[in-house]
Amino acid sequence: MATDVTVHDRSGLLLSSSPEPSDEDINQAELVGIVEATDWAKRSRLNSTEVKFWQRLHEQMFGQVWDWAGVWRQHAPNIGVPPHDIQSKMKTLQDDRAFWLSDECDITVLELISRFHHGLVYIHPFSNGNGRWGRLMTDVLAVRELGLAPLTWAAGGDDLRDLESKERKEYVATIKAADTGDIEPLMAYLQHLSSELK
């Protein structure tokens, strides 16, 4: 299975062993961190509406594996906003999220979740793990702010990590459509993941 972890992006790896940790070792360590971070998000007293919580969640997910966990990326990949725009875009998304949740806005829950999820993935603020972090952040919004169940992301997310899976290709296509301003495919995709989204 081809995944996000590749030989060329191992800078900052905290795992050490002999021989060098395999991709599978890294994947397993990350999975443990994600499970622990999911539990942390449920019991944390930090305000989940604020960017500092969002950043802390990424650190909780990947901090045992990567030294850059929770740190805004400093390089310009082929996706995401330029590094110097990350903080301002995250603050704008925080403000947008607050407005979408307010009585002043008549946005549907489905559109709110879709726009928030797309905003996180579009900004792409970290060196890696943005998709997994964005999905967990979307679940935090659903559970803590909206009283909904977490979304069923590809039965646990494994298919979304596989670069060749049909599920990932469909998901990425909806994100790319949202990048052009068409949020409808992403809304349809997310609605398929939860019977509570309308």
N, C-alpha and C positions, 0 to 999 in steps of 0.2 A: 504494500500500500504506500503510495507516494503521499507524504504529509508536508506540513509547513516547515518542519525541522530539516535543514540541509547542512551539509558540511561547511558551506561558506558563511553561515550566520551564527557560529558558535562563540563569538567574542562575548565575554561576560559570563560564560558558563561557570557556575559554582560547583557543580558535581565533579568529583575527582575520583578516579579509580584507575586501576591498571588491569587490563588494557583500558584505553580511553572509553568513556561511556558511549554506548551505541545510541542510535536514534530511538530505539525502543526503550532504553534506560531513561532517556530524556522524556519521552512521551509518558512513561509510567510515573516519573517524579512529578511531572506537570499535572497529571490526572489526580494524584494525591493532593497536590496543592489546590486544585480547583474544587475538589470535594470539601476540603477544609475551609476554603474561602466561602463556599456556599453556606456552610454552617455559620461562619463568622458573620456573614451579611445578615443572617436571620436574627442574631443576638446583639449585633453591634448597636451601641447607643449613638454613634455618629449620625449626623443628619444626611440621609441618603439623597437629599435634593441638591447637595452641594458638590462642586467639582472635587474638593479635597477628599470626599468619600470615594468618588469614582476612581481617583488616583490611588487611594489606599487599597481599594478592592483589587486592582491589578497587582499591587505589591503583595497582597495576601495570596493571590492565585499563583504567582510565579517567583516570589521572593526567595524560596529555598533552592531555586534552580538557576536564576539569572540575576546578576548584580544590577542590571538596568530595570528590574521590575519596578513599576510605579514611577519611573522617570520619563519625562517627555523625550521623545526621540530627537536627536540632533542631526539626523541625515535625511535626505530627500529621496524616498523610494519612488517607484513608478505609480504609486497610489497615495492618497492622503494629501492634506494641505502642507505647504512649506513649513518647516520647523518653526520659523519665527511667527507664524500665525496660529500655532496650536493653542496657546493660552487664551488668546482673545476669542478664538472660535469655540473653545470649551465654555468660556463664560457666556457667550451668546447663546449656546445651546442650553446652558443652565437657565438663563432668563427665558428662553422660548418655552422650555419645559414647564417653568412656573406659570407662564401665561396659559399654556395649553391646559393646565390643571385647574385654572381659575374659573370662577363663575362668569367672567367676561368673555370666555371663549366657548363656542358651541361645537367644538371639534368632537368627533366620536372617539370612543376609547380605542378602537382599532386604528384610526388614523393617528391618534396621539402616539401609540406604541410604535407604529410604523415610522413616523417621522423622527421620533427619538432614537430608535434603533439605527435608522439610516444615518442620522447625524453623527452618532458615535463612530460608525464604521467609515463614514466619509472622511472625517477628520483624521482617523487612523493615528492616534497620538503616541503610540508606543512602538518600540522596535519590532515587537512580535506579540502574538497573542491577542491582537485587536478583535478578531472575530469572536473568539471564545469569551473574552472580556465583555464585548458588546452584547452578546447573548445573555450572559449572566446579569449585566446591568439592566437589560430589558426585563428579565425576570424579577429583579429587585423592584423596578418600577411597578410591574404587574402585582406583585405580592404586597409590598410595603405601602404603596401609595393608592392602589386601586382595589385591593382586597380580592385579587384573582389568583388562580393557581398558576404556577410557572408554565411556560410554553413547552410543548413536547418537541424540542429541537432534535430532529432526526434520531429519535429513540436514544437520547443521551449525548448526541453530538459527534459520534465516531464517523458517521458518513460525511459530515460537514468538514472533517479534517482530511478526508481522502480526496486529493486533488482530481482524481479521475471519476469520482462517484457521480451518478445522475443527480442525487440530492444536492450535492454541492454546486453542480453546474446550474441547476435550477435556482438555487439561492443566490448565487453570484449574478445570474442574469437579472434577477429582480432588483438587486442592489445597483447594478449598472443602469437599469431603467430609471431608478430613483435619482441617480446622479444627473440624469438629463431632465429631471423635473417630473417624471411620470411615476408617481408613488403607487398607482393602482396595482401593478403586479406584486409589489412587496406586500401590500395590504392583503391581497388574495392569498399569497403564500403564508403570511402569519395567521390569517383567519383559519387556514387549514390546520394550524398547530394548536388551536384552542377553540373549543365550542363556546367559550365565554366572550370572545371578541366579536363585537358588532359595530 
